[in-house]
Amino acid sequence: MSEWRDDSLIFEAAEVQQNGQRLLGPITLDIREARIAVIGCNGAGKSTFLRLAAGLVGAARGQVRISGLDPVKEREGMLAAIGILFQNPDHQIIFPTVHEELAFGLRQQGVNAADAAAQVRAHLEQEGRSDWHDRLVHTLSHGQKQWLCLQAILLMAPRTILLDEPFAALDLPTRLRLARQLGRLKQRLITITHDPIHAESVDRVIWIDRGLVAADGPPALILPQFHAAMAELGALDADPDPSA
Ligand SMILES: Nc1ncnc2c1ncn2[C@@H]1O[C@H](COP(=O)(O)OP(=O)(O)OP(=O)(O)O)[C@@H](O)[C@H]1O
């Protein structure tokens, strides 16, 4: 990552709209830290924010620049710049077998078929899951599919990895293993998390509320405000009426 001259993620008054309705923004952020947590309530706009960063949705207004590139227009450049792990692995998986799924991203990055196959074998072996090579993806559990999707991204080694609640469906040993694996990575990680302990360990916390950045800064500053607001909401029997 350090060899790359510009690994910034810049959002300039960026807005996401759906059928003329604003889902997110305007958001203005300049992200250069290595470990970022994105926090907020259900429906706040966290996944939409990751999708905007990955170029899966375009900015209806304003702009997004990943390493200086427009993530919607520069799809090829994005393969090395950014990878995203969706909340639901079924939205991500394309191929019927584990080895095909793992090799796909590498092939997209221009690795030849033989080298991609060798890398996949070596990776599964290193993870102690060589027996998964020919497994049919539809026979995997939800958590196993999520693990597979993450391994596919790790094989591609993009400079920034976007993770939408990566631990949500994982059992404890896999979660601990994965946390260690992620902790060792040189890449930037931007993680949507509801886990307060994880959020405490990052360089920067971005709190999204009703499609806007409610607060942004070091965890020691942001998390006490966030937890106080969440405790207040949790004390109510229902969310406040947004139209009131
Ligand atoms: N394609 C869409 N069409 C209409 N509304 C959408 C669409 N995608 C998301 N939304 C709405 O945008 C808002 C933000 O959704 P988003 O998935 O980004 O929230 P989130 O913070 O990731 O929530 P959660 O923690 O529940 O995963 C929600 O109100 C959601 O209903």
The ligand as an SDF file (V2000), in Angstrom:
LIG
                    3D

 31 33  0  0  0  0  0  0  0  0999 V2000
  -32.4860    0.2990   -3.3350 N   0  0  0  0  0  0  0  0  0  0  0  0
  -33.1290    0.9730   -2.3670 C   0  0  0  0  0  0  0  0  0  0  0  0
  -34.3320    1.5210   -2.5940 N   0  0  0  0  0  0  0  0  0  0  0  0
  -34.9750    2.2170   -1.6260 C   0  0  0  0  0  0  0  0  0  0  0  0
  -34.4770    2.4090   -0.3960 N   0  0  0  0  0  0  0  0  0  0  0  0
  -33.2840    1.8720   -0.1220 C   0  0  0  0  0  0  0  0  0  0  0  0
  -32.5410    1.1240   -1.0800 C   0  0  0  0  0  0  0  0  0  0  0  0
  -31.3780    0.7320   -0.4890 N   0  0  0  0  0  0  0  0  0  0  0  0
  -31.4080    1.1980    0.7690 C   0  0  0  0  0  0  0  0  0  0  0  0
  -32.5390    1.8870    0.9880 N   0  0  0  0  0  0  0  0  0  0  0  0
  -32.9090    2.5750    2.2310 C   0  0  0  0  0  0  0  0  0  0  0  0
  -31.8380    3.4290    2.5750 O   0  0  0  0  0  0  0  0  0  0  0  0
  -31.6650    3.4570    3.9710 C   0  0  0  0  0  0  0  0  0  0  0  0
  -30.2440    3.0750    4.3090 C   0  0  0  0  0  0  0  0  0  0  0  0
  -30.0590    1.6800    4.0530 O   0  0  0  0  0  0  0  0  0  0  0  0
  -28.6910    0.9470    4.3760 P   0  0  0  0  0  0  0  0  0  0  0  0
  -28.8220   -0.4580    3.9050 O   0  0  0  0  0  0  0  0  0  0  0  0
  -27.5810    1.7630    3.8300 O   0  0  0  0  0  0  0  0  0  0  0  0
  -28.6840    1.0240    5.9610 O   0  0  0  0  0  0  0  0  0  0  0  0
  -27.6650    0.4040    7.0220 P   0  0  0  0  0  0  0  0  0  0  0  0
  -27.2180    1.5350    7.8970 O   0  0  0  0  0  0  0  0  0  0  0  0
  -26.6070   -0.3810    6.3310 O   0  0  0  0  0  0  0  0  0  0  0  0
  -28.6380   -0.5470    7.8510 O   0  0  0  0  0  0  0  0  0  0  0  0
  -28.4090   -1.9750    8.6110 P   0  0  0  0  0  0  0  0  0  0  0  0
  -27.6080   -1.6840    9.8590 O   0  0  0  0  0  0  0  0  0  0  0  0
  -29.8070   -2.3590    8.9380 O   0  0  0  0  0  0  0  0  0  0  0  0
  -27.7410   -2.9080    7.6510 O   0  0  0  0  0  0  0  0  0  0  0  0
  -32.7210    2.5240    4.5640 C   0  0  0  0  0  0  0  0  0  0  0  0
  -33.8090    3.2850    4.9880 O   0  0  0  0  0  0  0  0  0  0  0  0
  -33.0950    1.6300    3.4110 C   0  0  0  0  0  0  0  0  0  0  0  0
  -34.4360    1.2170    3.5170 O   0  0  0  0  0  0  0  0  0  0  0  0
  1  2  1  0
  2  3  1  0
  2  7  2  0
  3  4  2  0
  4  5  1  0
  5  6  2  0
  6  7  1  0
  6 10  1  0
  7  8  1  0
  8  9  2  0
  9 10  1  0
 10 11  1  0
 11 12  1  0
 11 30  1  0
 12 13  1  0
 13 14  1  0
 13 28  1  0
 14 15  1  0
 15 16  1  0
 16 17  2  0
 16 18  1  0
 16 19  1  0
 19 20  1  0
 20 21  2  0
 20 22  1  0
 20 23  1  0
 23 24  1  0
 24 25  2  0
 24 26  1  0
 24 27  1  0
 28 29  1  0
 28 30  1  0
 30 31  1  0
M  END
$$$$
